[in-house]
Amino acid sequence: MAALPNFRIDTASDESGTTIKLAGELDSATCGGLVERFEQLLTDRPGAIAIDLDGVTFIDSAGLRAIIMIERAAREREIAATIRTPTGPVAELLQLTGIREHVELTPRVGEPPSPMPFTERVELELARDPNAPALARAELREALGGGAGEGDRATLTLLTSELVTNAVIHSVAGAGDTVGLRITTYPNRVRIEVSDPGSGFEVGNLPSRPRDFGGHGLVVVEGLSSRWGTTRAGSGAGFCVWFELDLAGTAAGELAADEPAESSVA
């Protein structure tokens, strides 16, 4: 099992105000710490507040939502708040997750890809707890190795994290203690499947979401994946949300292998 990435919050104050410096992965498991630190600062009546994201290596819709909440709370209290944005893939994710202000979610199955054998498959059972999204990201990065371009890796990491987060925080009582994750790589695409024993949802019944409330998982998946959808394994047998991402250019060939490999981790 891959190791969890570290997350750190440091604060520094001077006469101009306070800087909250973040490092590591800001997701549904760690964003609460950021909000708590901000609320602690409010009791000290700070001057200006700056949130420095330069050390952030990943951010999901929960992390974005926390930043939006902080900006809004600071504005209501007439406190100047600025965001020091990072560079590289995380900066792209900050832009990509605001892709649509209002959406109507519909699985975009599109044209089915031509059948071909997979090059690698990894199947995992993750404990249904706040660490599951970070573990899923670590396992995905390990499975991909160096075989996808930087942009594709960033998109795959974000979408996988969003689906696992949804499975953890939106599950109903009695849905089981684990979340299933299957990572399948092909020469020209990657398929991710996240499953749990719950009853799932009907995509057509999901409401549109305003941009102010963040990426909301499926909005991001609908906007960034090549195709996605849901499957049911029968009455009481589980629910799966899946997506596929077609790999760009030369990076696709790097995932090819002579013989398919399959592994399973419980």
Secondary structure in CASP SS format (residue, H / E / C, confidence):
PFRMAT SS
TARGET T0000
AUTHOR 0000-0000-0000
METHOD secondary structure of the structure
MODEL  1
M C 1.00
A C 1.00
A C 1.00
L C 1.00
P C 1.00
N C 1.00
F E 1.00
R E 1.00
I E 1.00
D E 1.00
T E 1.00
A E 1.00
S E 1.00
D E 1.00
E C 1.00
S C 1.00
G E 1.00
T E 1.00
T E 1.00
I E 1.00
K E 1.00
L E 1.00
A E 1.00
G E 1.00
E E 1.00
L E 1.00
D C 1.00
S C 1.00
A C 1.00
T C 1.00
C H 1.00
G H 1.00
G H 1.00
L H 1.00
V H 1.00
E H 1.00
R H 1.00
F H 1.00
E H 1.00
Q H 1.00
L H 1.00
L H 1.00
T H 1.00
D C 1.00
R C 1.00
P C 1.00
G C 1.00
A E 1.00
I E 1.00
A E 1.00
I E 1.00
D E 1.00
L E 1.00
D E 1.00
G E 1.00
V E 1.00
T E 1.00
F E 1.00
I E 1.00
D C 1.00
S H 1.00
A H 1.00
G H 1.00
L H 1.00
R H 1.00
A H 1.00
I H 1.00
I H 1.00
M H 1.00
I H 1.00
E H 1.00
R H 1.00
A H 1.00
A H 1.00
R H 1.00
E H 1.00
R C 1.00
E C 1.00
I C 1.00
A C 1.00
A E 1.00
T E 1.00
I E 1.00
R E 1.00
T C 1.00
P C 1.00
T C 1.00
G C 1.00
P H 1.00
V H 1.00
A H 1.00
E H 1.00
L H 1.00
L H 1.00
Q H 1.00
L H 1.00
T C 1.00
G C 1.00
I C 1.00
R C 1.00
E C 1.00
H C 1.00
V C 1.00
E C 1.00
L C 1.00
T C 1.00
P C 1.00
R C 1.00
V C 1.00
G C 1.00
E C 1.00
P C 1.00
P C 1.00
S C 1.00
P C 1.00
M C 1.00
P C 1.00
F C 1.00
T C 1.00
E E 1.00
R E 1.00
V E 1.00
E E 1.00
L E 1.00
E E 1.00
L E 1.00
A E 1.00
R C 1.00
D C 1.00
P C 1.00
N C 1.00
A H 1.00
P H 1.00
A H 1.00
L H 1.00
A H 1.00
R H 1.00
A H 1.00
E H 1.00
L H 1.00
R H 1.00
E H 1.00
A H 1.00
L H 1.00
G C 1.00
G C 1.00
G C 1.00
A C 1.00
G C 1.00
E H 1.00
G H 1.00
D H 1.00
R H 1.00
A H 1.00
T H 1.00
L H 1.00
T H 1.00
L H 1.00
L H 1.00
T H 1.00
S H 1.00
E H 1.00
L H 1.00
V H 1.00
T H 1.00
N H 1.00
A H 1.00
V H 1.00
I H 1.00
H C 1.00
S C 1.00
V C 1.00
A C 1.00
G C 1.00
A C 1.00
G C 1.00
D C 1.00
T E 1.00
V E 1.00
G E 1.00
L E 1.00
R E 1.00
I E 1.00
T E 1.00
T E 1.00
Y C 1.00
P C 1.00
N C 1.00
R E 1.00
V E 1.00
R E 1.00
I E 1.00
E E 1.00
V E 1.00
S E 1.00
D E 1.00
P C 1.00
G C 1.00
S C 1.00
G C 1.00
F C 1.00
E C 1.00
V H 1.00
G H 1.00
N H 1.00
L C 1.00
P C 1.00
S C 1.00
R C 1.00
P C 1.00
R H 1.00
D H 1.00
F H 1.00
G C 1.00
G C 1.00
H C 1.00
G C 1.00
L H 1.00
V H 1.00
V H 1.00
V H 1.00
E H 1.00
G H 1.00
L H 1.00
S C 1.00
S C 1.00
R E 1.00
W E 1.00
G E 1.00
T E 1.00
T E 1.00
R E 1.00
A C 1.00
G C 1.00
S C 1.00
G C 1.00
A C 1.00
G C 1.00
F E 1.00
C E 1.00
V E 1.00
W E 1.00
F E 1.00
E E 1.00
L E 1.00
D E 1.00
L C 1.00
A C 1.00
G H 1.00
T H 1.00
A H 1.00
A H 1.00
G H 1.00
E H 1.00
L H 1.00
A C 1.00
A C 1.00
D C 1.00
E C 1.00
P C 1.00
A E 1.00
E E 1.00
S E 1.00
S E 1.00
V E 1.00
A C 1.00
END
